């Protein structure tokens, strides 16, 4: 995986992890906005992983 994509992926995962751990500190259900942020990050993480896989496939074919 290209280093820039790997760095982005790590930043996204770190942010998502921080949000989830922050939500775990509070009793009750998390706010909808926090849940949306986690879900949005999950979508972006999946997109970055897909681009990384495409780039790796492209590099193998070159």
C-alpha positions as CSV (number, residue, x, y, z in Angstrom):
1,X,0.0,0.0,0.0
2,X,1.4,3.4,-0.9
3,X,2.7,5.2,2.2
4,X,0.3,8.2,1.8
5,X,-2.7,5.9,1.7
6,X,-1.4,3.9,4.7
7,X,-0.9,7.1,6.7
8,X,-4.4,8.3,5.8
9,X,-5.9,4.9,6.8
10,X,-4.1,5.0,10.1
11,X,-5.3,8.5,10.9
12,X,-8.9,7.6,10.0
13,X,-8.8,4.4,12.1
14,X,-7.3,6.3,15.0
15,X,-10.0,8.9,14.9
16,X,-12.7,6.3,14.7
17,X,-11.2,4.4,17.6
18,X,-11.0,7.6,19.7
19,X,-14.7,8.3,19.0
20,X,-15.7,4.8,20.0
21,X,-13.7,4.8,23.2
22,X,-15.2,8.2,24.1
23,X,-18.7,6.8,23.6
24,X,-17.9,3.9,25.8
25,X,-17.1,6.2,28.7
26,X,-20.7,7.4,28.9
27,X,-23.7,5.5,30.1
28,X,-26.7,5.2,27.8
29,X,-26.8,5.5,24.1
30,X,-24.3,7.7,22.2
31,X,-25.6,10.8,20.5
32,X,-26.7,10.3,16.9
33,X,-24.1,12.7,15.7
34,X,-21.3,10.6,17.2
35,X,-22.8,7.4,15.7
36,X,-22.9,9.2,12.3
37,X,-19.3,10.2,12.6
38,X,-18.2,6.6,13.3
39,X,-20.3,5.3,10.4
40,X,-18.9,8.0,8.0
41,X,-15.4,7.1,9.1
42,X,-16.1,3.4,8.4
43,X,-17.3,4.3,4.9
44,X,-14.2,6.4,4.2
45,X,-11.9,3.6,5.7
46,X,-13.5,1.1,3.3
47,X,-13.1,3.5,0.4
48,X,-9.4,4.0,1.2
49,X,-8.9,0.3,1.5
50,X,-10.5,-0.3,-1.9
51,X,-8.3,2.3,-3.5
52,X,-5.3,0.8,-1.9
53,X,-6.3,-2.7,-3.2
54,X,-6.7,-1.2,-6.7
55,X,-3.3,0.5,-6.5
56,X,-1.7,-2.8,-5.4
57,X,-3.4,-4.7,-8.2
58,X,-2.3,-2.0,-10.7
59,X,1.3,-2.2,-9.4
60,X,1.4,-6.0,-9.7
61,X,0.2,-5.8,-13.3
62,X,2.8,-3.1,-14.2
